[in-house]
């Protein structure tokens, strides 16, 4: 997760949002390490914060905050 700290310290206005992690199960059961860590998918979206980026963040945050009312997770890009 060091990447995101580096991103925020970079020149220019960068921002990111993390969607709620989802446990999908480990891909390979025989791999070493904590099963919960290996089986958790974490999704992020990062962008440069120009005026359009600020509007984009607002839309993403609204979608993220309203996900429970829709009865599901944020939509994935296709």
PyMOL commands that place a pseudoatom at each C-alpha (Angstrom):
pseudoatom trace, name=CA, resn=UNK, resi=1, chain=A, elem=C, hetatm=0, pos=[0.000, 0.000, 0.000]
pseudoatom trace, name=CA, resn=UNK, resi=2, chain=A, elem=C, hetatm=0, pos=[3.082, 2.209, -0.064]
pseudoatom trace, name=CA, resn=UNK, resi=3, chain=A, elem=C, hetatm=0, pos=[2.166, 3.095, -3.654]
pseudoatom trace, name=CA, resn=UNK, resi=4, chain=A, elem=C, hetatm=0, pos=[-0.778, 5.244, -2.519]
pseudoatom trace, name=CA, resn=UNK, resi=5, chain=A, elem=C, hetatm=0, pos=[1.329, 7.251, -0.043]
pseudoatom trace, name=CA, resn=UNK, resi=6, chain=A, elem=C, hetatm=0, pos=[3.835, 7.852, -2.856]
pseudoatom trace, name=CA, resn=UNK, resi=7, chain=A, elem=C, hetatm=0, pos=[1.011, 8.860, -5.201]
pseudoatom trace, name=CA, resn=UNK, resi=8, chain=A, elem=C, hetatm=0, pos=[-0.305, 11.482, -2.760]
pseudoatom trace, name=CA, resn=UNK, resi=9, chain=A, elem=C, hetatm=0, pos=[3.209, 12.895, -2.296]
pseudoatom trace, name=CA, resn=UNK, resi=10, chain=A, elem=C, hetatm=0, pos=[3.821, 13.145, -6.069]
pseudoatom trace, name=CA, resn=UNK, resi=11, chain=A, elem=C, hetatm=0, pos=[3.655, 16.453, -7.900]
pseudoatom trace, name=CA, resn=UNK, resi=12, chain=A, elem=C, hetatm=0, pos=[0.174, 17.393, -8.987]
pseudoatom trace, name=CA, resn=UNK, resi=13, chain=A, elem=C, hetatm=0, pos=[-3.110, 16.730, -7.282]
pseudoatom trace, name=CA, resn=UNK, resi=14, chain=A, elem=C, hetatm=0, pos=[-3.695, 12.980, -7.156]
pseudoatom trace, name=CA, resn=UNK, resi=15, chain=A, elem=C, hetatm=0, pos=[-6.376, 11.241, -5.177]
pseudoatom trace, name=CA, resn=UNK, resi=16, chain=A, elem=C, hetatm=0, pos=[-7.754, 7.742, -4.824]
pseudoatom trace, name=CA, resn=UNK, resi=17, chain=A, elem=C, hetatm=0, pos=[-10.632, 5.811, -3.364]
pseudoatom trace, name=CA, resn=UNK, resi=18, chain=A, elem=C, hetatm=0, pos=[-10.695, 2.251, -2.056]
pseudoatom trace, name=CA, resn=UNK, resi=19, chain=A, elem=C, hetatm=0, pos=[-13.817, 0.172, -2.416]
pseudoatom trace, name=CA, resn=UNK, resi=20, chain=A, elem=C, hetatm=0, pos=[-14.787, -2.215, 0.347]
pseudoatom trace, name=CA, resn=UNK, resi=21, chain=A, elem=C, hetatm=0, pos=[-12.499, -5.290, 0.324]
pseudoatom trace, name=CA, resn=UNK, resi=22, chain=A, elem=C, hetatm=0, pos=[-14.199, -8.545, -0.659]
pseudoatom trace, name=CA, resn=UNK, resi=23, chain=A, elem=C, hetatm=0, pos=[-13.211, -12.068, 0.395]
pseudoatom trace, name=CA, resn=UNK, resi=24, chain=A, elem=C, hetatm=0, pos=[-13.371, -14.365, -2.626]
pseudoatom trace, name=CA, resn=UNK, resi=25, chain=A, elem=C, hetatm=0, pos=[-11.190, -17.184, -1.324]
pseudoatom trace, name=CA, resn=UNK, resi=26, chain=A, elem=C, hetatm=0, pos=[-7.541, -17.893, -2.083]
pseudoatom trace, name=CA, resn=UNK, resi=27, chain=A, elem=C, hetatm=0, pos=[-6.671, -18.772, -5.648]
pseudoatom trace, name=CA, resn=UNK, resi=28, chain=A, elem=C, hetatm=0, pos=[-4.313, -21.562, -4.590]
pseudoatom trace, name=CA, resn=UNK, resi=29, chain=A, elem=C, hetatm=0, pos=[-5.150, -23.360, -1.339]
pseudoatom trace, name=CA, resn=UNK, resi=30, chain=A, elem=C, hetatm=0, pos=[-1.644, -24.811, -0.987]
pseudoatom trace, name=CA, resn=UNK, resi=31, chain=A, elem=C, hetatm=0, pos=[0.127, -21.402, -0.959]
pseudoatom trace, name=CA, resn=UNK, resi=32, chain=A, elem=C, hetatm=0, pos=[1.654, -20.369, 2.377]
pseudoatom trace, name=CA, resn=UNK, resi=33, chain=A, elem=C, hetatm=0, pos=[0.341, -17.465, 4.439]
pseudoatom trace, name=CA, resn=UNK, resi=34, chain=A, elem=C, hetatm=0, pos=[-2.873, -16.309, 6.006]
pseudoatom trace, name=CA, resn=UNK, resi=35, chain=A, elem=C, hetatm=0, pos=[-5.855, -17.623, 4.016]
pseudoatom trace, name=CA, resn=UNK, resi=36, chain=A, elem=C, hetatm=0, pos=[-7.890, -14.451, 4.702]
pseudoatom trace, name=CA, resn=UNK, resi=37, chain=A, elem=C, hetatm=0, pos=[-5.140, -12.164, 3.391]
pseudoatom trace, name=CA, resn=UNK, resi=38, chain=A, elem=C, hetatm=0, pos=[-4.518, -14.290, 0.275]
pseudoatom trace, name=CA, resn=UNK, resi=39, chain=A, elem=C, hetatm=0, pos=[-8.225, -14.498, -0.512]
pseudoatom trace, name=CA, resn=UNK, resi=40, chain=A, elem=C, hetatm=0, pos=[-9.158, -10.831, -0.101]
pseudoatom trace, name=CA, resn=UNK, resi=41, chain=A, elem=C, hetatm=0, pos=[-9.571, -8.658, -3.191]
pseudoatom trace, name=CA, resn=UNK, resi=42, chain=A, elem=C, hetatm=0, pos=[-8.873, -4.952, -2.701]
pseudoatom trace, name=CA, resn=UNK, resi=43, chain=A, elem=C, hetatm=0, pos=[-9.994, -2.488, -5.382]
pseudoatom trace, name=CA, resn=UNK, resi=44, chain=A, elem=C, hetatm=0, pos=[-8.693, 1.036, -5.848]
pseudoatom trace, name=CA, resn=UNK, resi=45, chain=A, elem=C, hetatm=0, pos=[-9.258, 3.843, -8.321]
pseudoatom trace, name=CA, resn=UNK, resi=46, chain=A, elem=C, hetatm=0, pos=[-6.777, 6.717, -8.671]
pseudoatom trace, name=CA, resn=UNK, resi=47, chain=A, elem=C, hetatm=0, pos=[-6.920, 9.888, -10.759]
pseudoatom trace, name=CA, resn=UNK, resi=48, chain=A, elem=C, hetatm=0, pos=[-5.392, 13.320, -11.205]
pseudoatom trace, name=CA, resn=UNK, resi=49, chain=A, elem=C, hetatm=0, pos=[-7.519, 15.994, -9.540]
pseudoatom trace, name=CA, resn=UNK, resi=50, chain=A, elem=C, hetatm=0, pos=[-8.345, 18.584, -12.181]
pseudoatom trace, name=CA, resn=UNK, resi=51, chain=A, elem=C, hetatm=0, pos=[-11.883, 19.992, -12.196]
pseudoatom trace, name=CA, resn=UNK, resi=52, chain=A, elem=C, hetatm=0, pos=[-13.220, 16.894, -13.993]
pseudoatom trace, name=CA, resn=UNK, resi=53, chain=A, elem=C, hetatm=0, pos=[-11.358, 14.702, -11.494]
pseudoatom trace, name=CA, resn=UNK, resi=54, chain=A, elem=C, hetatm=0, pos=[-13.083, 16.455, -8.592]
pseudoatom trace, name=CA, resn=UNK, resi=55, chain=A, elem=C, hetatm=0, pos=[-16.489, 15.825, -10.184]
pseudoatom trace, name=CA, resn=UNK, resi=56, chain=A, elem=C, hetatm=0, pos=[-15.486, 12.200, -10.861]
pseudoatom trace, name=CA, resn=UNK, resi=57, chain=A, elem=C, hetatm=0, pos=[-14.512, 11.724, -7.215]
pseudoatom trace, name=CA, resn=UNK, resi=58, chain=A, elem=C, hetatm=0, pos=[-17.833, 13.136, -6.064]
pseudoatom trace, name=CA, resn=UNK, resi=59, chain=A, elem=C, hetatm=0, pos=[-19.702, 10.665, -8.312]
pseudoatom trace, name=CA, resn=UNK, resi=60, chain=A, elem=C, hetatm=0, pos=[-17.556, 7.765, -7.064]
pseudoatom trace, name=CA, resn=UNK, resi=61, chain=A, elem=C, hetatm=0, pos=[-18.066, 8.725, -3.429]
pseudoatom trace, name=CA, resn=UNK, resi=62, chain=A, elem=C, hetatm=0, pos=[-21.824, 9.069, -3.904]
pseudoatom trace, name=CA, resn=UNK, resi=63, chain=A, elem=C, hetatm=0, pos=[-21.952, 5.640, -5.558]
pseudoatom trace, name=CA, resn=UNK, resi=64, chain=A, elem=C, hetatm=0, pos=[-19.827, 4.148, -2.791]
pseudoatom trace, name=CA, resn=UNK, resi=65, chain=A, elem=C, hetatm=0, pos=[-21.903, 5.667, 0.005]
pseudoatom trace, name=CA, resn=UNK, resi=66, chain=A, elem=C, hetatm=0, pos=[-25.210, 4.634, -1.626]
pseudoatom trace, name=CA, resn=UNK, resi=67, chain=A, elem=C, hetatm=0, pos=[-24.205, 1.018, -2.345]
pseudoatom trace, name=CA, resn=UNK, resi=68, chain=A, elem=C, hetatm=0, pos=[-26.012, -0.300, 0.732]
pseudoatom trace, name=CA, resn=UNK, resi=69, chain=A, elem=C, hetatm=0, pos=[-29.276, 1.327, -0.328]
pseudoatom trace, name=CA, resn=UNK, resi=70, chain=A, elem=C, hetatm=0, pos=[-29.017, -0.355, -3.724]
pseudoatom trace, name=CA, resn=UNK, resi=71, chain=A, elem=C, hetatm=0, pos=[-28.394, -3.661, -2.002]
pseudoatom trace, name=CA, resn=UNK, resi=72, chain=A, elem=C, hetatm=0, pos=[-24.995, -4.410, -3.459]
pseudoatom trace, name=CA, resn=UNK, resi=73, chain=A, elem=C, hetatm=0, pos=[-21.424, -3.442, -4.107]
pseudoatom trace, name=CA, resn=UNK, resi=74, chain=A, elem=C, hetatm=0, pos=[-20.175, -0.591, -6.315]
pseudoatom trace, name=CA, resn=UNK, resi=75, chain=A, elem=C, hetatm=0, pos=[-20.433, -1.370, -10.005]
pseudoatom trace, name=CA, resn=UNK, resi=76, chain=A, elem=C, hetatm=0, pos=[-17.238, -2.567, -11.625]
pseudoatom trace, name=CA, resn=UNK, resi=77, chain=A, elem=C, hetatm=0, pos=[-15.968, -0.930, -14.796]
pseudoatom trace, name=CA, resn=UNK, resi=78, chain=A, elem=C, hetatm=0, pos=[-16.189, -3.120, -17.872]
for i in range(1, 78): cmd.bond("trace and resi %d" % i, "trace and resi %d" % (i + 1))
show_as sticks, trace
zoom trace
